[in-house]
Amino acid sequence: MGLRKLITDVWSWLDYKPVMADPRRPGRNAWSELTSSWVPDEDLRRLSAYRLLAAYDSNQAGQVAAITGDDSAGGERRELGDASKLIDTALGYLLGSEQTIIVPGAEQAAGEQPEGHAEAAAVQERLRAWAEKELLPLRLQQAERAAILLGDSVYSLAWDPAKGRVLLRTWDPGLYFAEWPDDEQDSGEFPTRVHLAWEIPEDVRRGTKAKLRRITYELAPIAPASRPATTKDGARFREPVAGDDGVALLVSGDVQDPATGVITRTYPWAAGRPSPYTCYLTDAEWDLDDLKHSDLLYDLPLHKATFRARSDGEVLDRLDLQVDFIPLIHITNNIPHSGDHWGKPTLATVLQALDELSATDTDASAASATTGSPIIGLAGARLPIDRNTGQPLPVKIRAGTVWQLNDGGRMDVLDTSAQLAELRSRVDHLLDRIAANSRITAAGLGTLDPTALPSGYALQLALGPLDSLVGGMRLARAHKYVIMLRMVQRLHQAGQVQGWPAGESAPAHLAWGPHTPTDRAAVLEEVVKGVGAGVLSVETGIRLLQDAGYPIDDAQREIERIQARAFDAAARLADATGDNGAVRKFLRMPPAESEIALPKLPRDDT
């Protein structure tokens, strides 16, 4: 491989590939755009890994190998979609049957009316309505497939004044560049400056040059108010707003300390806790011809930039977003090691096995050619002669072909069926090895013979590694989706949308559906017994039924329907309390015009 030193990092599992040894080395660069002058050296290995993994997903790993010097791995290599199948299978198990936004407290029985129930139910309803408009299940599919394939994925949240709601978008992690403080060692912390950058190719037909676009989010101290402006040559920028006395004006609601000059702001979700920070958004473009080799992504010259404008006319030159967080969510496929910030793809541990499988498929394809159309040796045969040249004509095997053999003549057939059978056996062995080492298991991939399992308990044991894999993947994402839903609430509050009042954000989270088939009859029997015996609440029972796959869209409404017909429970409530109002409230009936106390019946303890 030509490695001069051993590199141990989150992408070390790819070091057996020549393209990872030195991405800038001439002749081994499979994608020239990665070596652009603006790409930092510390990001080259990550971007090279992304491109290589994408090649495996699209059955182009052989082409990449050919570009990097392995001529034998070009057009003859067989790639039959095994990598893509692994990714799609892992994605299906991760997402489960459904994904639901849950706000704790929103599904309590309405009859109990715990404190905060109405607010939690309202937040849950608003979040679900937003998710439906923003096609959240579709965005989940896009982002999570990228995370499983590449190890990382990125969401962005942006306030759209025209639509009056937060927009959710997914991004290729190859466009994501984050800047962490030099002393930052905790992978759970968040960067203070993030860039989304990519090249815009030259368009000869339109007469536009190749450009570099960079979107930057930065947490910084709050500055005075600014407004859009234009220079004499038409360039857009933002300028400070000053009063008649020349003093810089503040954004409405900001407060400046006269002693220190620090500007603070009280955000709607943090009443009584002023913050000196806000998030600034910059969206700019550079002509690639104007950039020098020393101009890296993190410190591009702003005096050569052209700033873009938002739909409402706001120039995106350090635009104050009126929030104290960066509205980007970086998803990792697994829990990173201490000090790391990037995830590990599902293919990482089995990539060499996929290469072995591809090589075996290639050999099997060659062996099947000689098995289906065998090589035949003739001795003492009278072959047809070309009358013009006098040379024997090529012999072709067809059905019904007859050859005349001389005395002592013979025909020998090369039989390669044994080698083909051995190669097929090796394919099965490699598939079992990939299933085991990826922890998706043969049962999860659907290659396990159902008759090989004596019982359902044996199947449960066979799916144990898959359960552990899915549990770890969901744990790595759980906190990030909590943060996303919190940001959605706060961006709506910052946009002053009706129905999103000021106050602390509700702790919403994303609930995943079951990833393996569930015995619904057994779950239903368990819920009936548990709720009937009083050891399970109705809310818990409904949640269990939802997890088992029963078509319950709204747990709260389902509880209300159940209680509206629970006449036996209402009779017991009347016997216990003698309160007619409580009984009518339990049955979801309107209050009676005249309350008649129900007699409390004596208990029969005999």
C-alpha positions in Angstrom: 0.0 0.0 0.0 3.0 2.3 0.3 2.0 3.4 3.9 4.8 5.3 5.6 3.1 5.2 8.9 0.3 3.4 10.7 -2.8 5.6 10.9 -5.3 4.7 13.6 -8.5 6.7 13.4 -12.2 6.3 12.8 -11.5 5.4 9.1 -8.6 2.9 9.8 -10.7 0.0 8.6 -10.3 1.4 5.0 -6.5 1.6 5.1 -6.2 -1.6 3.0 -7.4 0.5 0.1 -4.7 2.3 -1.9 -6.9 5.4 -2.3 -6.9 5.9 1.5 -3.1 5.8 1.8 -2.6 9.4 0.4 -5.7 11.0 -1.2 -3.6 13.7 -2.8 -1.0 11.3 -4.4 -1.1 11.6 -8.2 -2.3 8.5 -10.0 -4.2 7.2 -6.9 -6.8 9.9 -6.8 -10.1 8.4 -7.8 -11.9 11.8 -7.5 -10.0 14.9 -8.4 -12.5 17.3 -6.9 -11.5 16.2 -3.4 -8.0 17.6 -3.9 -9.3 21.2 -4.6 -7.2 23.8 -2.8 -10.1 24.8 -0.5 -10.5 21.3 1.0 -8.6 21.0 4.4 -6.1 18.2 4.7 -7.8 16.9 7.8 -11.0 16.2 5.9 -9.5 14.4 3.0 -9.6 10.9 4.6 -13.2 11.4 5.6 -14.3 12.5 2.2 -12.4 9.7 0.5 -14.1 7.2 2.8 -17.5 8.6 1.8 -16.8 8.4 -1.9 -15.5 4.8 -1.6 -18.6 3.7 0.4 -20.9 5.3 -2.1 -19.1 3.3 -4.8 -19.9 0.1 -3.0 -23.5 1.1 -2.7 -23.8 1.7 -6.5 -21.8 -1.4 -7.5 -18.8 0.7 -8.7 -16.1 -0.5 -6.3 -14.4 -2.3 -9.2 -14.2 0.9 -11.2 -12.6 2.7 -8.3 -10.1 -0.1 -7.9 -9.3 0.2 -11.6 -8.7 3.9 -11.4 -6.3 3.5 -8.5 -4.1 1.0 -10.4 -5.8 -2.4 -10.1 -6.5 -3.1 -13.8 -7.8 -6.6 -13.1 -10.7 -5.3 -11.0 -12.3 -3.3 -13.8 -15.0 -4.6 -16.0 -14.5 -8.3 -15.0 -15.5 -7.7 -11.4 -18.9 -8.9 -10.4 -20.8 -6.8 -7.9 -24.3 -8.2 -7.3 -25.8 -5.6 -4.8 -24.8 -7.3 -1.6 -23.5 -4.0 -0.1 -26.8 -2.2 -0.9 -28.8 -5.1 0.5 -27.0 -4.9 3.8 -27.6 -1.1 4.0 -31.3 -1.3 3.2 -31.8 -4.2 5.6 -30.1 -2.4 8.4 -32.2 0.7 7.6 -35.4 -1.3 7.8 -34.6 -2.7 11.2 -33.5 0.7 12.5 -36.6 2.6 11.5 -39.0 -0.2 12.5 -42.6 -0.3 11.4 -43.3 3.3 12.2 -41.9 6.5 13.9 -44.0 8.5 16.2 -43.4 11.9 18.0 -44.2 11.5 21.7 -44.5 14.2 24.3 -44.5 12.8 27.8 -47.8 13.5 29.6 -49.8 14.0 26.4 -51.3 10.5 26.6 -52.5 10.5 30.1 -56.1 9.8 30.8 -58.1 13.0 30.3 -60.2 12.1 33.4 -57.1 12.4 35.6 -56.1 15.8 34.2 -52.6 15.9 35.6 -50.7 19.2 35.7 -49.4 20.1 32.2 -51.5 17.5 30.4 -53.2 20.0 28.1 -50.0 21.8 27.2 -48.1 18.5 26.5 -51.0 17.3 24.3 -51.1 20.6 22.4 -47.3 20.5 21.8 -47.5 16.9 20.6 -50.3 17.8 18.2 -48.4 20.8 16.8 -45.2 18.8 16.3 -47.0 16.0 14.6 -48.8 18.5 12.3 -45.4 20.0 11.5 -43.9 16.6 10.8 -46.7 15.8 8.4 -46.1 19.0 6.4 -42.4 18.5 6.3 -42.6 14.9 5.3 -40.6 13.7 8.3 -40.8 9.9 7.4 -39.3 10.6 4.0 -36.6 12.8 5.5 -35.8 10.0 8.0 -35.4 7.6 5.2 -33.0 9.9 3.4 -30.9 10.8 6.4 -30.7 7.5 8.1 -29.7 5.6 4.9 -26.8 8.0 4.5 -25.9 7.5 8.2 -25.9 3.7 7.8 -24.0 3.9 4.5 -21.4 6.6 5.3 -21.5 6.7 9.1 -22.8 10.3 9.3 -25.8 12.3 8.2 -26.9 15.9 8.6 -30.3 17.7 9.1 -30.8 21.4 8.8 -33.7 23.5 10.2 -34.5 26.9 8.7 -37.3 29.4 9.3 -39.3 30.1 6.2 -41.1 33.5 6.5 -43.3 32.8 3.5 -44.6 29.4 4.7 -44.6 30.5 8.4 -43.0 27.2 9.6 -39.6 25.5 10.0 -38.2 23.7 7.0 -36.4 20.4 7.4 -33.7 19.4 5.0 -31.2 16.6 4.8 -27.6 17.1 3.6 -24.8 14.9 2.3 -22.3 14.6 5.1 -19.5 15.2 2.6 -20.7 18.8 2.5 -20.5 19.2 6.3 -17.4 20.8 7.9 -17.5 21.6 11.6 -15.1 23.6 13.7 -14.7 22.5 17.3 -12.6 24.3 20.0 -9.0 23.2 20.3 -9.6 21.9 23.8 -12.8 20.0 22.9 -12.5 16.3 23.6 -16.1 15.2 24.3 -17.9 13.9 21.2 -21.2 14.8 22.8 -20.5 18.5 22.7 -21.4 20.7 19.7 -19.3 22.9 17.4 -19.4 26.7 17.6 -18.9 27.1 13.8 -20.3 24.9 11.1 -20.0 25.1 7.3 -21.9 23.5 4.4 -19.7 23.8 1.4 -19.7 22.4 -2.2 -18.5 23.4 -5.7 -20.9 24.6 -8.4 -19.5 23.4 -11.8 -18.9 25.7 -14.7 -21.8 26.1 -17.1 -20.5 27.0 -20.6 -24.0 27.4 -22.1 -25.0 30.0 -19.5 -21.6 31.6 -19.3 -21.1 31.0 -15.6 -17.7 30.2 -14.0 -17.1 27.4 -11.5 -17.9 28.6 -8.0 -17.6 27.5 -4.4 -20.6 28.0 -2.2 -20.3 28.0 1.6 -23.2 28.3 4.2 -21.8 29.2 7.6 -23.5 29.0 11.0 -21.6 30.6 13.8 -22.4 31.1 17.5 -21.0 34.5 18.5 -21.7 37.5 20.9 -24.7 39.5 20.0 -24.0 42.6 17.9 -26.1 45.7 17.2 -28.9 45.6 14.6 -28.1 45.5 10.9 -30.0 45.9 7.7 -29.5 44.9 4.0 -27.5 47.3 1.8 -26.0 47.5 -1.6 -22.7 48.9 -2.8 -22.3 51.1 -5.9 -21.4 48.2 -8.1 -24.5 46.2 -6.9 -22.9 43.9 -4.3 -25.1 43.1 -1.4 -24.0 43.2 2.3 -25.3 44.2 5.7 -24.6 47.4 7.5 -25.1 48.5 11.1 -28.2 50.5 11.9 -27.4 53.8 13.7 -29.7 56.4 15.3 -29.8 60.1 14.6 -27.0 60.6 17.2 -24.8 58.0 15.4 -25.1 55.4 18.1 -25.6 51.9 16.9 -29.2 50.7 17.6 -30.0 47.3 19.2 -32.5 44.7 18.1 -35.8 45.1 19.9 -35.6 43.5 23.3 -31.8 43.4 23.5 -30.1 45.1 26.5 -26.6 46.4 26.6 -24.5 46.7 29.8 -23.2 50.3 29.9 -20.1 49.2 31.8 -18.9 46.2 29.8 -20.8 46.9 26.5 -22.0 43.3 26.4 -25.4 42.9 24.7 -27.8 40.3 26.1 -31.1 38.9 24.9 -33.9 37.0 26.6 -35.2 34.2 24.4 -38.8 33.1 24.6 -37.8 29.6 25.8 -35.5 30.9 28.6 -37.4 33.5 30.5 -35.3 35.1 33.2 -32.0 33.8 31.7 -30.5 36.4 29.4 -27.9 35.1 26.9 -25.0 37.0 25.3 -24.9 34.7 22.3 -26.8 34.3 19.0 -26.4 32.4 15.8 -25.3 34.2 12.6 -26.0 32.8 9.1 -23.8 33.6 6.1 -24.4 32.3 2.6 -21.7 33.3 0.1 -20.2 32.2 -3.2 -16.6 32.6 -4.5 -15.2 32.2 -8.0 -12.7 29.3 -7.9 -10.4 31.3 -10.1 -10.2 34.0 -7.4 -9.1 31.5 -4.7 -5.4 30.8 -4.0 -3.9 27.5 -2.9 -3.6 28.8 0.6 -7.3 29.8 0.8 -8.9 26.9 2.8 -12.5 26.4 3.6 -12.3 27.7 7.2 -10.7 31.1 6.3 -11.9 32.1 2.8 -11.5 35.8 2.0 -14.8 37.5 2.6 -13.9 40.5 0.4 -14.0 38.2 -2.6 -17.4 36.7 -1.7 -20.8 37.4 -3.2 -23.6 37.1 -0.6 -26.9 35.6 -1.3 -30.3 36.8 -0.2 -33.3 35.1 1.4 -36.8 35.0 0.0 -37.8 37.9 2.1 -34.9 40.1 0.9 -32.6 39.6 3.9 -29.0 39.5 2.8 -27.3 36.5 4.3 -24.2 38.3 5.5 -24.0 37.4 9.2 -27.8 37.5 9.5 -28.9 37.3 13.1 -31.2 34.2 13.4 -32.5 35.3 16.8 -31.6 31.9 18.3 -28.8 30.8 20.6 -28.1 27.5 18.9 -26.9 26.2 15.5 -29.9 24.7 13.7 -28.0 21.7 12.3 -28.2 18.2 13.6 -25.3 15.8 12.9 -26.4 12.1 13.2 -23.8 9.4 13.7 -24.5 5.7 13.0 -23.0 4.6 16.2 -21.8 6.0 19.5 -18.4 7.6 18.7 -15.3 6.8 20.8 -14.1 9.4 23.3 -12.5 12.2 21.4 -14.1 11.3 18.0 -17.0 13.1 16.3 -17.6 10.9 13.3 -19.7 7.7 13.0 -18.8 4.3 11.7 -20.8 2.8 8.8 -22.5 -0.6 9.0 -20.2 -1.8 6.1 -17.0 -0.9 8.0 -16.3 -4.3 9.6 -17.3 -6.4 6.6 -15.9 -4.4 3.7 -13.1 -6.9 3.1 -15.6 -9.7 3.2 -17.6 -8.0 0.5 -14.4 -7.8 -1.6 -13.9 -11.5 -1.1 -17.6 -12.2 -2.0 -17.2 -10.1 -5.2 -14.0 -12.0 -6.1 -15.8 -15.3 -5.5 -18.7 -14.2 -7.6 -16.3 -13.3 -10.4 -14.6 -16.7 -10.3 -18.0 -18.4 -10.2 -19.1 -16.5 -13.3 -16.0 -17.7 -15.1 -16.5 -21.3 -13.9 -20.2 -21.3 -14.9 -19.2 -20.2 -18.5 -17.0 -23.3 -18.9 -19.6 -25.5 -17.2 -22.5 -24.3 -19.4 -20.4 -24.3 -22.5 -17.7 -26.9 -21.8 -14.4 -27.1 -23.6 -14.3 -30.1 -25.9 -11.2 -31.8 -27.2 -11.6 -33.9 -30.5 -9.2 -36.5 -31.8 -9.6 -38.2 -35.2 -12.5 -36.0 -36.2 -13.2 -35.0 -39.8 -13.6 -31.3 -39.6 -15.2 -29.2 -42.3 -12.8 -27.3 -44.6 -13.1 -23.8 -46.0 -13.0 -24.2 -49.7 -11.4 -20.8 -50.3 -8.6 -21.0 -47.8 -8.3 -24.8 -47.3 -8.2 -24.3 -43.5 -10.5 -26.1 -41.1 -13.6 -24.1 -40.1 -14.2 -23.3 -36.4 -16.1 -26.0 -34.6 -19.3 -24.9 -32.9 -21.4 -26.9 -30.5 -25.1 -27.0 -31.4 -27.9 -29.3 -30.5 -27.9 -32.3 -32.9 -24.4 -31.7 -34.1 -22.7 -34.9 -35.5 -19.0 -35.4 -35.9 -17.5 -38.3 -37.8 -14.6 -39.8 -35.9 -11.9 -42.0 -37.4 -11.0 -45.3 -35.9 -9.5 -44.6 -32.5 -10.9 -41.1 -32.4 -12.3 -39.7 -29.2 -14.0 -36.6 -27.6 -13.0 -35.3 -24.2 -15.1 -32.8 -22.2 -13.6 -30.5 -19.5 -15.9 -30.8 -16.5 -15.7 -27.8 -14.2 -18.9 -28.4 -12.3 -17.0 -29.5 -9.2 -15.2 -26.2 -9.0 -18.5 -24.3 -9.6 -20.1 -26.2 -6.7 -17.1 -25.3 -4.4 -17.4 -21.7 -5.3 -21.1 -21.6 -4.6 -20.4 -23.2 -1.2 -17.8 -20.5 -0.6 -20.4 -17.8 -1.4 -22.7 -19.2 1.2 -19.9 -19.3 3.7 -19.0 -15.7 3.0 -22.6 -14.6 3.3 -22.9 -16.3 6.7 -19.6 -14.6 7.8 -20.9 -11.2 6.7 -24.2 -11.7 8.5 -22.5 -12.7 11.7 -19.8 -10.0 11.7 -22.2 -7.2 10.8 -24.6 -8.4 13.5 -27.5 -8.3 11.1 -27.5 -12.2 11.4 -28.6 -14.7 8.9 -32.1 -14.6 10.3 -32.2 -10.9 9.8 -31.0 -11.1 6.2 -33.6 -13.8 5.5 -31.0 -16.4 4.5 -31.6 -18.7 7.4 -33.6 -21.9 6.7 -36.8 -21.6 8.9 -36.8 -25.4 9.4 -33.4 -25.2 11.1 -35.0 -23.5 14.1 -36.8 -25.8 16.5 -38.8 -23.1 18.3 -39.6 -19.4 18.5 -37.2 -19.1 21.5 -34.4 -20.4 19.2 -35.3 -17.6 16.7 -35.2 -15.1 19.4 -31.7 -16.2 20.4 -30.7 -16.1 16.7 -31.9 -12.5 16.5 -30.0 -11.5 19.7 -27.1 -9.8 17.9 -29.5 -7.9 15.7 -31.4 -6.6 18.7 -28.2 -5.4 20.2 -27.2 -3.7 17.0 -30.5 -1.9 16.6 -30.5 -0.9 20.3 -27.1 0.7 19.9 -28.0 2.5 16.7 -31.2 3.9 18.3 -29.3 5.0 21.4 -26.8 6.9 19.3 -29.7 8.8 17.7 -32.1 9.3 20.6 -30.6 12.5 22.0 -30.2 14.0 18.5 -33.9 13.7 17.7 -34.8 15.2 21.1 -32.6 18.1 20.2 -34.2 18.4 16.7 -37.7 18.5 18.1 -36.6 21.1 20.7 -35.1 23.2 18.0 -38.4 23.0 16.0 -40.3 24.4 18.9 -37.8 27.2 19.5 -37.6 28.3 15.9 -41.4 28.6 15.8 -41.3 30.6 19.0 -38.6 32.8 17.5 -40.8 33.3 14.5 -43.7 34.3 16.8 -46.1 31.8 15.2 -49.5 31.8 16.7 -50.1 28.6 18.7 -46.5 28.4 19.8 -46.5 30.4 23.0 -43.3 31.4 24.9 -42.1 29.1 27.5 -39.8 26.2 28.2 -39.6 23.6 25.4 -41.5 20.4 26.0 -39.2 17.3 26.1 -40.5 15.6 23.0 -38.8 12.5 21.5 -39.1 10.2 18.5 -40.4 6.7 19.3 -39.4 3.9 17.0 -41.6 1.0 16.1 -40.7 -2.7 16.7 -38.0 -3.9 14.4 -38.9 -7.6 14.5 -42.2 -9.4 14.2 -44.3 -9.4 17.4 -46.7 -11.9 18.7 -49.7 -9.6 18.7 -52.1 -12.1 20.3 -49.7 -12.7 23.2 -49.3 -8.9 23.7 -53.1 -8.4 23.6 -53.6 -11.1 26.2 -50.9 -9.6 28.4 -52.5 -6.2 28.2 -56.0 -7.5 29.0 -54.8 -9.3 32.0 -52.5 -6.5 33.3 -55.1 -3.7 32.9 -57.9 -5.9 34.2 -55.9 -6.9 37.3 -54.9 -3.2 37.9 -51.1 -3.8 37.6 -50.9 -1.9 34.3 -52.5 1.5 33.6 -54.6 2.0 30.5 -51.9 4.3 29.1 -49.2 1.7 29.4 -51.5 -0.9 27.9 -52.2 1.3 24.9 -48.5 2.0 24.4 -47.8 -1.8 24.4 -50.5 -2.3 21.8 -49.0 0.5 19.7 -45.5 -1.1 19.9 -47.0 -4.4 18.9 -48.3 -2.9 15.7 -52.0 -2.4 16.4 -53.5 0.5 14.3 -53.8 3.0 17.1 -53.0 6.5 15.7 -53.8 8.6 18.8 -53.4 7.0 22.2 -55.3 9.7 24.0 -58.4 9.4 21.7 -58.2 5.6 22.1 -58.3 5.9 25.9 -61.3 8.3 25.6 -63.2 5.8 23.4 -62.4 3.0 25.8 -63.5 4.9 28.9 -66.7 6.2 27.2 -67.8 2.5 27.0 -66.4 1.3 30.3 -69.7 1.1 32.1 -68.6 -1.6 34.6 -65.7 0.7 35.7 -68.1 3.6 35.9 -70.4 1.6 38.2 -67.5 0.8 40.5 -66.5 4.5 40.5 -70.1 5.4 41.5 -70.1 2.8 44.2 -66.7 4.0 45.6 -67.4 7.7 45.5 -71.1 8.3 45.1 -70.2 11.3 42.9 -72.4 11.5 39.9 -70.3 14.3 38.3 -67.2 12.2 38.5 -69.0 9.3 36.8 -70.3 11.5 34.0 -66.8 13.0 33.5 -65.3 9.5 33.4 -67.8 8.5 30.7 -67.1 11.7 28.7 -70.7 12.9 29.3 -71.7 16.5 29.7 -72.4 17.7 33.3 -76.0 17.1 34.4 -78.2 20.2 34.9 -79.2 19.1 38.4 -76.8 16.9 40.4 -78.4 14.0 42.2 -76.2 12.3 44.6 -76.0 8.5 44.1 -76.5 6.5 47.2 -73.4 4.7 48.4 -74.2 1.0 48.5 -73.0 -1.0 51.5 -70.2 -3.4 50.7 -70.9 -7.1 51.0 -67.8 -8.5 52.6 -69.3 -12.0 53.0 
